Amino acid sequence: MVLVFIEAMSDSSTFGKEAARNMLNMVMGNCDFWLVDVPKITSSIYKTLECINTAPAPQSVESLIVPMADKCPGEVVSTLLTIAPPGDSTALALWEVMFSVPHTLRSVLKELLIQLRDLKSRLFCTYLEDHCLVSLAMLAGSDLGDREFALLYMAFRFLKEERPAMLSLVLTGIMTLSQTDEMARKMKVMLPDLMWVLQCGNKAIKIKALAIFRTVMAQL
């Protein structure tokens, strides 16, 4: 049933979209009711997002990815990596949504760490960009002390990469991780590179970097 609602979001009529959006909002909170075929639903969300661009329609469809990723992170991650071309903007919008929720982010990063390491799957256009996500996953998933965290970050320094799409997604993940005081304190090692981003990044990236900078500074 949820597939019908998702596909209806691409309906050309405003009434059809609104009705579908209301139904999606109703079922969203109870994923046991509709979460049957994760790959099929994930593919439907991706294909529908390619066809719609009028708010709040995309947000309603995107928000379905979070409960799915919480319940079945492996299937969601593997499906997106399979169906979306490397660097695809529609897929990146879905990754951004998942990277914005703390418990979802950690589950998704854990799966990305597994699936990107074998070099058979690609999220971005280059292996270097994917390795930046692997590095973030290692920082998020390891029970590291402040010194170990700093050494691991300094080994990669992925915030110095001038690749806007990758940097935007990584910054979203760092923003979410920094919501805990312990993680924000560890991120002081990133401050010089965040300053570099504030000088060289585009406006959207600078906004994210500034938010992280303020959060980390509050822990000093």
Helices and strands as residue ranges (DSSP letters): H 2-8, H 14-27, H 31-34, H 38-49, H 57-62, H 65-71, H 73-83, H 89-99, H 102-117, H 127-141, H 146-156, G 158-160, H 164-177, H 181-186, G 187-190, H 191-200, H 203-217
